[in-house]
């Protein structure tokens, strides 16, 4: 798995998904070279900067993007990669 280059905070967007999904997402981000202490779990990033990484979590994959532009307190990001989140037959997240 290729490492993601980043500076500063990595925002993991939480849309009230279950804790096992968020924990597995954090684990996958660490496998991509992101330090756990640099990850901020939030429903909306406060004051993102151009270059920050934003991760959108879905039940079976993560969309990883980099902030390109900020307009009117909103950000526009460009996709870096998509990471599949796999589960076993019982629904437990696996690598």
DSSP file (Angstrom, degrees, kcal/mol; ACC not computed):
  #  RESIDUE AA STRUCTURE BP1 BP2  ACC     N-H-->O    O-->H-N    N-H-->O    O-->H-N    TCO  KAPPA ALPHA  PHI   PSI    X-CA   Y-CA   Z-CA
    1    1 A X              0   0    0      0, 0.0     2,-0.1     0, 0.0     0, 0.0   0.000 360.0 360.0 360.0 131.2    0.0    0.0    0.0
    2    2 A X        -     0   0    0      1,-0.1     2,-0.2    31,-0.0    29,-0.0  -0.453 360.0-117.7 -74.4 142.9    1.4    3.4   -1.0
    3    3 A X        -     0   0    0     -2,-0.1     2,-0.5    30,-0.1    30,-0.2  -0.511  20.7-130.7 -79.9 147.6    2.0    6.0    1.7
    4    4 A X        -     0   0    0     28,-2.9     2,-0.4    25,-0.2    -1,-0.0  -0.874  15.0-139.4-100.4 127.0    0.1    9.3    1.7
    5    5 A X        +     0   0    0     -2,-0.5     2,-0.3    29,-0.0    29,-0.1  -0.707  36.3 156.4 -84.7 134.7    2.1   12.4    2.0
    6    6 A X        -     0   0    0     -2,-0.4     2,-0.4    47,-0.0    46,-0.1  -0.980  32.3-148.8-153.6 161.5    0.5   15.0    4.3
    7    7 A X        -     0   0    0     44,-0.4     2,-0.2    -2,-0.3    46,-0.2  -0.999  65.5 -14.9-133.6 133.1    1.3   18.0    6.5
    8    8 A X  S    S+     0   0    0     -2,-0.4     2,-0.2    44,-0.1    -2,-0.0  -0.498 108.9   8.8  82.6-144.4   -0.8   19.0    9.5
    9    9 A X        -     0   0    0     -2,-0.2    44,-0.9    30,-0.1     2,-0.5  -0.485  52.4-153.6 -82.9 141.9   -4.2   17.6   10.4
   10   10 A X  E     -ab  39  53A   0     28,-2.9    30,-2.8    -2,-0.2     2,-0.6  -0.976  18.5-145.5-110.3 120.7   -6.0   14.8    8.6
   11   11 A X  E     -ab  40  54A   0     42,-2.8    44,-3.5    -2,-0.5     2,-0.7  -0.786  10.1-164.8 -94.9 120.2   -9.7   15.1    9.0
   12   12 A X  E     -ab  41  55A   0     28,-2.7    30,-2.2    -2,-0.6     2,-0.5  -0.910  21.0-138.5-101.7 110.6  -11.8   11.9    9.3
   13   13 A X  E     -ab  42  56A   0     42,-2.9    44,-0.8    -2,-0.7     2,-0.6  -0.576  15.4-159.9 -79.0 122.4  -15.4   12.9    8.6
   14   14 A X        +     0   0    0     28,-2.8    -1,-0.0    -2,-0.5    42,-0.0  -0.898  16.8 179.8-106.6 115.5  -17.8   11.1   11.0
   15   15 A X  S    S-     0   0    0     -2,-0.6    -1,-0.1    42,-0.1    28,-0.1  -0.260  71.8 -78.8-106.6  44.1  -21.4   11.0    9.9
   16   16 A X  S    S+     0   0    0      1,-0.2     2,-0.1     2,-0.0     3,-0.1   0.842  79.4 161.5  64.5  37.6  -22.4    9.1   13.1
   17   17 A X        -     0   0    0      1,-0.1    -1,-0.2     2,-0.1     5,-0.1  -0.452  48.7 -80.2 -80.3 161.9  -21.1    5.7   11.9
   18   18 A X    >>  -     0   0    0     -2,-0.1     4,-1.7     1,-0.1     3,-0.6  -0.230  38.6-114.7 -63.1 151.9  -20.5    2.9   14.4
   19   19 A X  H 3> S+     0   0    0      1,-0.2     4,-3.0     2,-0.2     5,-0.3   0.855 112.8  59.6 -57.2 -40.4  -17.3    3.0   16.4
   20   20 A X  H 3> S+     0   0    0      1,-0.2     4,-2.2     2,-0.2    -1,-0.2   0.885 106.1  49.6 -58.7 -36.0  -15.9   -0.3   14.8
   21   21 A X  H <> S+     0   0    0     -3,-0.6     4,-2.2     2,-0.2    -1,-0.2   0.927 112.9  45.7 -67.0 -44.7  -16.1    1.4   11.4
   22   22 A X  H  X S+     0   0    0     -4,-1.7     4,-2.4     2,-0.2    -2,-0.2   0.918 113.0  50.2 -64.6 -43.1  -14.3    4.5   12.6
   23   23 A X  H  X S+     0   0    0     -4,-3.0     4,-2.1     1,-0.2    -1,-0.2   0.902 111.8  47.8 -62.5 -41.1  -11.6    2.5   14.4
   24   24 A X  H  X S+     0   0    0     -4,-2.2     4,-2.4    -5,-0.3    -1,-0.2   0.884 110.1  53.1 -67.3 -37.1  -11.0    0.4   11.3
   25   25 A X  H  X S+     0   0    0     -4,-2.2     4,-2.2     2,-0.2    -2,-0.2   0.911 108.8  49.0 -63.1 -42.5  -10.8    3.5    9.2
   26   26 A X  H  X S+     0   0    0     -4,-2.4     4,-2.2     2,-0.2    -2,-0.2   0.910 110.2  51.9 -62.5 -42.1   -8.1    5.0   11.6
   27   27 A X  H  X S+     0   0    0     -4,-2.1     4,-1.8     1,-0.2    -2,-0.2   0.913 109.6  49.1 -60.6 -43.6   -6.2    1.7   11.4
   28   28 A X  H  X S+     0   0    0     -4,-2.4     4,-0.9     1,-0.2    -1,-0.2   0.884 109.4  52.3 -65.3 -37.6   -6.3    1.8    7.5
   29   29 A X  H ><>S+     0   0    0     -4,-2.2     5,-2.1     1,-0.2     3,-0.5   0.890 107.0  53.0 -64.6 -38.2   -5.1    5.4    7.6
   30   30 A X  H ><5S+     0   0    0     -4,-2.2     3,-1.7     1,-0.2    -1,-0.2   0.877 104.3  55.7 -63.9 -36.6   -2.2    4.4    9.8
   31   31 A X  H 3<5S+     0   0    0     -4,-1.8    -1,-0.2     1,-0.3    -2,-0.2   0.758 102.9  57.1 -65.3 -23.2   -1.3    1.7    7.3
   32   32 A X  T <<5S-     0   0    0     -4,-0.9   -28,-2.9    -3,-0.5    -1,-0.3   0.338 129.8 -96.3 -89.2   6.4   -1.1    4.5    4.7
   33   33 A X  T < 5S+     0   0    0     -3,-1.7     2,-0.5     1,-0.3    -3,-0.2   0.576  79.5 136.8  95.3  10.3    1.5    6.3    6.8
   34   34 A X      < -     0   0    0     -5,-2.1    -1,-0.3    -6,-0.1     2,-0.2  -0.801  53.4-125.5 -94.8 129.2   -0.7    8.8    8.7
   35   35 A X    >   -     0   0    0     -2,-0.5     3,-1.6     1,-0.1     4,-0.4  -0.493  12.2-130.5 -74.0 139.0    0.1    9.1   12.4
   36   36 A X  G >  S+     0   0    0      1,-0.3     3,-1.5     2,-0.2    -1,-0.1   0.858 107.4  58.3 -56.9 -38.0   -2.9    8.5   14.8
   37   37 A X  G 3  S+     0   0    0      1,-0.3    -1,-0.3     3,-0.0    -2,-0.0   0.655 101.4  56.6 -70.4 -13.7   -2.2   11.8   16.7
   38   38 A X  G <  S+     0   0    0     -3,-1.6   -28,-2.9   -29,-0.1     2,-0.5   0.508  88.1  95.1 -91.8  -5.6   -2.6   13.7   13.4
   39   39 A X  E <   -a   10   0A   0     -3,-1.5     2,-0.5    -4,-0.4   -28,-0.2  -0.758  54.3-169.3 -92.5 127.8   -6.1   12.4   12.8
   40   40 A X  E     -a   11   0A   0    -30,-2.8   -28,-2.7    -2,-0.5     2,-0.6  -0.973  12.3-148.2-116.0 119.9   -9.0   14.5   13.9
   41   41 A X  E     +a   12   0A   0     -2,-0.5     2,-0.3   -30,-0.2   -28,-0.2  -0.778  38.0 145.7 -87.8 124.2  -12.5   12.8   13.9
   42   42 A X  E     -a   13   0A   0    -30,-2.2   -28,-2.8    -2,-0.6     3,-0.2  -0.976  56.9-131.1-153.5 159.6  -15.1   15.5   13.1
   43   43 A X  S    S+     0   0    0      1,-0.3     2,-0.3    -2,-0.3   -30,-0.1   0.703 103.2  10.5 -87.0 -20.7  -18.4   16.0   11.4
   44   44 A X  S    S-     0   0    0    -32,-0.1    -1,-0.3    -3,-0.1     2,-0.1  -0.888  84.6-117.0-156.7 123.6  -17.1   19.1    9.7
   45   45 A X        -     0   0    0     -2,-0.3     2,-0.6    -3,-0.2     3,-0.4  -0.365  25.0-137.8 -63.7 135.0  -13.4   20.4    9.6
   46   46 A X  S    S-     0   0    0      1,-0.2    -1,-0.1    -2,-0.1    -2,-0.0  -0.845  78.2 -13.9 -93.6 126.5  -12.9   23.7   11.2
   47   47 A X  S    S-     0   0    0     -2,-0.6    -1,-0.2     1,-0.1    27,-0.0   0.901  81.1-166.3  51.9  53.1  -10.6   26.0    9.3
   48   48 A X        -     0   0    0     -3,-0.4     2,-0.3    25,-0.1    -1,-0.1  -0.346   7.9-142.7 -64.8 153.3   -9.2   23.5    6.8
   49   49 A X    >   -     0   0    0     26,-0.0     3,-2.3     1,-0.0    18,-0.3  -0.837  28.3 -87.5-115.5 154.4   -6.1   24.7    4.9
   50   50 A X  T 3  S+     0   0    0     -2,-0.3    18,-0.2     1,-0.3     3,-0.1  -0.412 118.0  30.8 -58.3 129.7   -5.1   24.0    1.4
   51   51 A X  T 3  S+     0   0    0     16,-2.3   -44,-0.4     1,-0.4    -1,-0.3   0.117  86.7 130.3 104.2 -19.8   -3.2   20.8    1.4
   52   52 A X    <   -     0   0    0     -3,-2.3    15,-2.9    14,-0.1     2,-0.4  -0.292  58.6-120.6 -63.3 152.4   -5.0   19.1    4.3
   53   53 A X  E     -bC  10  66A   0    -44,-0.9   -42,-2.8    13,-0.2     2,-0.4  -0.813  24.8-166.6 -95.5 135.6   -6.3   15.6    3.9
   54   54 A X  E     -bC  11  65A   0     11,-2.8    11,-2.5    -2,-0.4     2,-0.5  -0.993   3.0-160.9-123.7 128.9  -10.0   15.0    4.2
   55   55 A X  E     -bC  12  64A   0    -44,-3.5   -42,-2.9    -2,-0.4     2,-0.6  -0.946   2.1-160.5-116.6 119.9  -11.3   11.4    4.5
   56   56 A X  E     -bC  13  63A   0      7,-2.6     7,-2.7    -2,-0.5     2,-0.4  -0.877  15.5-150.5 -98.5 122.6  -14.9   10.6    3.9
   57   57 A X  E     + C   0  62A   0    -44,-0.8     2,-0.3    -2,-0.6     5,-0.2  -0.785  18.6 174.6-100.5 136.1  -16.0    7.3    5.4
   58   58 A X  E >   - C   0  61A   0      3,-2.4     3,-0.5    -2,-0.4    27,-0.0  -0.856  48.6 -95.9-127.2 164.9  -18.7    5.0    4.0
   59   59 A X  T 3  S+     0   0    0     -2,-0.3     3,-0.1     1,-0.2    -2,-0.0   0.799 120.5  21.1 -55.6 -30.4  -19.6    1.5    5.3
   60   60 A X  T 3  S+     0   0    0      1,-0.2    25,-2.6    24,-0.0     2,-0.3   0.375 127.5  18.7-124.2   5.4  -17.5   -0.3    2.7
   61   61 A X  E <   -CD  58  84A   0     -3,-0.5    -3,-2.4    23,-0.3     2,-0.4  -0.988  58.8-131.3-163.1 166.8  -14.9    2.2    1.5
   62   62 A X  E     -CD  57  83A   0     21,-2.4    21,-2.5    -2,-0.3     2,-0.6  -0.979  13.1-147.9-122.9 137.7  -13.1    5.5    2.3
   63   63 A X  E     -CD  56  82A   0     -7,-2.7    -7,-2.6    -2,-0.4     2,-0.5  -0.937  16.0-161.7-103.1 119.6  -12.6    8.4   -0.1
   64   64 A X  E     +CD  55  81A   0     17,-2.9    16,-3.6    -2,-0.6    17,-1.6  -0.900  18.1 167.0-107.2 126.9   -9.3   10.2    0.6
   65   65 A X  E     -CD  54  79A   0    -11,-2.5   -11,-2.8    -2,-0.5     2,-0.4  -0.908  30.6-130.8-137.7 161.3   -8.9   13.7   -0.8
   66   66 A X  E     -CD  53  78A   0     12,-2.4    12,-2.5    -2,-0.3     2,-0.3  -0.949  32.4-112.4-114.7 134.3   -6.7   16.8   -0.5
   67   67 A X  E     + D   0  77A   0    -15,-2.9   -16,-2.3    -2,-0.4    10,-0.3  -0.499  38.9 171.3 -66.2 124.5   -8.1   20.3    0.0
   68   68 A X  E     +     0   0A   0      8,-3.1     2,-0.3     1,-0.3     9,-0.2   0.780  60.7  10.4-101.9 -38.5   -7.4   22.3   -3.2
   69   69 A X  E     - D   0  76A   0      7,-1.8     7,-2.9   -20,-0.1     2,-0.5  -0.983  55.8-149.6-145.7 149.3   -9.4   25.5   -2.7
   70   70 A X  E     + D   0  75A   0     -2,-0.3     2,-0.4     5,-0.2     5,-0.2  -0.992  22.1 171.4-124.0 126.1  -11.3   27.2    0.1
   71   71 A X  E >   - D   0  74A   0      3,-2.8     3,-2.2    -2,-0.5    -2,-0.0  -0.996  66.0 -15.4-136.1 128.8  -14.3   29.5   -0.8
   72   72 A X  T 3  S-     0   0    0     -2,-0.4    -1,-0.1     1,-0.3     3,-0.1   0.877 127.0 -51.9  48.7  47.9  -16.8   31.1    1.5
   73   73 A X  T 3  S+     0   0    0      1,-0.2     2,-0.3   -25,-0.1    -1,-0.3   0.613 121.0 104.6  65.0  15.1  -15.8   28.9    4.4
   74   74 A X  E <   -D   71   0A   0     -3,-2.2    -3,-2.8   -27,-0.0     2,-0.3  -0.878  61.3-138.0-118.7 155.8  -16.2   25.7    2.3
   75   75 A X  E     -D   70   0A   0     -2,-0.3     2,-0.5    -5,-0.2    -5,-0.2  -0.866   3.7-152.2-117.0 151.8  -13.5   23.6    0.8
   76   76 A X  E     -D   69   0A   0     -7,-2.9    -8,-3.1    -2,-0.3    -7,-1.8  -0.981  22.7-169.9-116.8 129.2  -13.1   21.9   -2.5
   77   77 A X  E     -D   67   0A   0     -2,-0.5     2,-0.4   -10,-0.3   -10,-0.2  -0.863  17.6-139.1-124.2 156.9  -11.0   18.8   -2.6
   78   78 A X  E     -D   66   0A   0    -12,-2.5   -12,-2.4    -2,-0.3     2,-0.0  -0.937  33.2-107.9-113.2 135.6   -9.5   16.5   -5.2
   79   79 A X  E     +D   65   0A   0     -2,-0.4   -14,-0.3   -14,-0.2     3,-0.1  -0.311  31.6 177.5 -65.4 137.7   -9.6   12.8   -4.8
   80   80 A X  E     -     0   0A   0    -16,-3.6     2,-0.3     1,-0.4   -15,-0.2   0.790  63.3 -33.8-100.5 -50.9   -6.3   11.0   -4.0
   81   81 A X  E     -D   64   0A   0    -17,-1.6   -17,-2.9     2,-0.0    -1,-0.4  -0.982  46.1-122.8-163.6 166.3   -7.5    7.4   -3.6
   82   82 A X  E     -D   63   0A   0     -2,-0.3     2,-0.5   -19,-0.2   -19,-0.2  -0.984  22.5-158.9-119.6 133.9  -10.3    5.1   -2.6
   83   83 A X  E     -D   62   0A   0    -21,-2.5   -21,-2.4    -2,-0.4     2,-0.2  -0.961  14.2-134.1-116.9 124.8   -9.6    2.4    0.0
   84   84 A X  E     -D   61   0A   0     -2,-0.5     2,-0.6   -23,-0.2   -23,-0.3  -0.551  10.3-150.1 -75.6 138.2  -11.9   -0.6    0.3
   85   85 A X        -     0   0    0    -25,-2.6     2,-0.2    -2,-0.2    10,-0.1  -0.944  19.4-157.9-109.9 111.5  -13.0   -1.6    3.8
   86   86 A X  E     -E   94   0B   0      8,-0.7     8,-2.6    -2,-0.6     2,-0.3  -0.609   8.8-166.3 -95.9 149.0  -13.6   -5.3    3.9
   87   87 A X  E     -E   93   0B   0      6,-0.3     6,-0.2    -2,-0.2     2,-0.1  -0.908  17.9-124.4-126.3 158.0  -15.8   -7.4    6.3
   88   88 A X    >   -     0   0    0      4,-2.4     3,-1.8    -2,-0.3     6,-0.0  -0.259  48.3 -82.9 -86.1-175.4  -16.0  -11.0    7.1
   89   89 A X  T 3  S+     0   0    0      1,-0.3    -1,-0.1     2,-0.1    -2,-0.0   0.775 131.4  54.1 -61.7 -26.8  -19.3  -13.0    6.9
   90   90 A X  T 3  S-     0   0    0      2,-0.1    -1,-0.3     1,-0.0     3,-0.1   0.484 120.7-107.3 -86.9  -2.9  -20.2  -11.8   10.4
   91   91 A X  S <  S+     0   0    0     -3,-1.8     2,-0.3     1,-0.3    -2,-0.1   0.556  71.6 142.6  89.3   8.7  -19.8   -8.2    9.4
   92   92 A X        -     0   0    0      1,-0.1    -4,-2.4   -72,-0.0    -1,-0.3  -0.672  56.7-111.0 -83.1 135.7  -16.5   -7.7   11.4
   93   93 A X  E     +E   87   0B   0     -2,-0.3    -6,-0.3    -6,-0.2     2,-0.3  -0.459  41.6 180.0 -71.2 136.0  -14.0   -5.4    9.6
   94   94 A X  E      E   86   0B   0     -8,-2.6    -8,-0.7    -2,-0.2    -1,-0.0  -0.820 360.0 360.0-128.6 166.5  -10.9   -7.2    8.4
   95   95 A X              0   0    0     -2,-0.3    -8,-0.1   -10,-0.1    -2,-0.1   0.456 360.0 360.0 -80.7 360.0   -7.7   -6.2    6.5
